[in-house]
Amino acid sequence: MDILSNFAENLAELMAERNLNAPALAKILKMDRSNVTRYLHGLRLPVFHGFIAIAEFFNVSADVLLGRTDYSSETEFLPVLPFGERLRQVMNETKTTQYRIERDLNISGSSMYNWLFNKTVPTVESLVRLAEYMDVSVDYLLGRVR
């Protein structure tokens, strides 16, 4: 399965556990109902902040939500850090340079610059690619776990 279908399946399970439908979740998270429906049908992933809101609302690991891991023993997550700040920290820890990320993942220099200086945030797909490349969890890359 890919992250799109994993996300759809895991979101549906979490919603069923709480007896929520798409309109109810959309209202709670202040999202468009049609977007939640698209997530559930595996047609799209949420944008960065929507993804974080879903993970935080359900108090679930981002990696579990994406199907990257089956189980998370974490029950208390830290607040998400500004992405650029956290990306720089993880790059330093993993001894990964901006140039290598750009070259190996075919990410533009302007995208990396914007992420590193908190001008924009990556897509969920790019977030997963970065985490896999640096061999860390998505939650770790976000600063939700240490």
Solvent accessible surface area in square Angstrom, and as a share of the most:
residue,aa,sasa,rsa
1,M,171,0.76
2,D,84,0.43
3,I,41,0.21
4,L,50,0.25
5,S,43,0.27
6,N,25,0.13
7,F,0,0.00
8,A,10,0.08
9,E,78,0.35
10,N,30,0.15
11,L,0,0.00
12,A,45,0.35
13,E,91,0.41
14,L,28,0.14
15,M,7,0.03
16,A,75,0.58
17,E,135,0.61
18,R,112,0.41
19,N,142,0.73
20,L,35,0.17
21,N,90,0.46
22,A,14,0.11
23,P,60,0.38
24,A,36,0.28
25,L,0,0.00
26,A,4,0.03
27,K,169,0.72
28,I,81,0.41
29,L,31,0.15
30,K,183,0.77
31,M,38,0.17
32,D,82,0.43
33,R,144,0.53
34,S,49,0.32
35,N,36,0.19
36,V,0,0.00
37,T,48,0.28
38,R,97,0.35
39,Y,10,0.04
40,L,48,0.24
41,H,128,0.57
42,G,18,0.18
43,L,121,0.60
44,R,91,0.33
45,L,16,0.08
46,P,3,0.02
47,V,99,0.57
48,F,9,0.04
49,H,121,0.54
50,G,11,0.10
51,F,0,0.00
52,I,14,0.07
53,A,31,0.24
54,I,0,0.00
55,A,0,0.00
56,E,84,0.38
57,F,56,0.23
58,F,13,0.05
59,N,77,0.39
60,V,20,0.12
61,S,4,0.03
62,A,0,0.00
63,D,6,0.03
64,V,28,0.16
65,L,0,0.00
66,L,0,0.00
67,G,30,0.29
68,R,80,0.29
69,T,55,0.32
70,D,141,0.73
71,Y,168,0.64
72,S,32,0.20
73,S,87,0.56
74,E,81,0.36
75,T,106,0.62
76,E,148,0.66
77,F,31,0.13
78,L,75,0.37
79,P,104,0.65
80,V,38,0.22
81,L,42,0.21
82,P,70,0.44
83,F,7,0.03
84,G,0,0.00
85,E,69,0.31
86,R,6,0.02
87,L,0,0.00
88,R,96,0.35
89,Q,67,0.30
90,V,0,0.00
91,M,18,0.08
92,N,115,0.59
93,E,95,0.43
94,T,47,0.27
95,K,164,0.69
96,T,12,0.07
97,T,73,0.43
98,Q,63,0.28
99,Y,138,0.52
100,R,94,0.34
101,I,0,0.00
102,E,38,0.17
103,R,134,0.49
104,D,66,0.34
105,L,22,0.11
106,N,139,0.71
107,I,17,0.09
108,S,59,0.38
109,G,36,0.35
110,S,74,0.48
111,S,37,0.24
112,M,0,0.00
113,Y,105,0.40
114,N,42,0.22
115,W,18,0.06
116,L,9,0.05
117,F,114,0.47
118,N,74,0.38
119,K,125,0.53
120,T,68,0.39
121,V,52,0.30
122,P,3,0.02
123,T,77,0.45
124,V,1,0.01
125,E,84,0.38
126,S,19,0.12
127,L,0,0.00
128,V,8,0.05
129,R,95,0.35
130,L,0,0.00
131,A,0,0.00
132,E,100,0.45
133,Y,59,0.23
134,M,9,0.04
135,D,130,0.67
136,V,26,0.15
137,S,41,0.27
138,V,0,0.00
139,D,5,0.03
140,Y,50,0.19
141,L,0,0.00
142,L,1,0.01
143,G,0,0.00
144,R,2,0.01
145,V,25,0.14
146,R,163,0.60
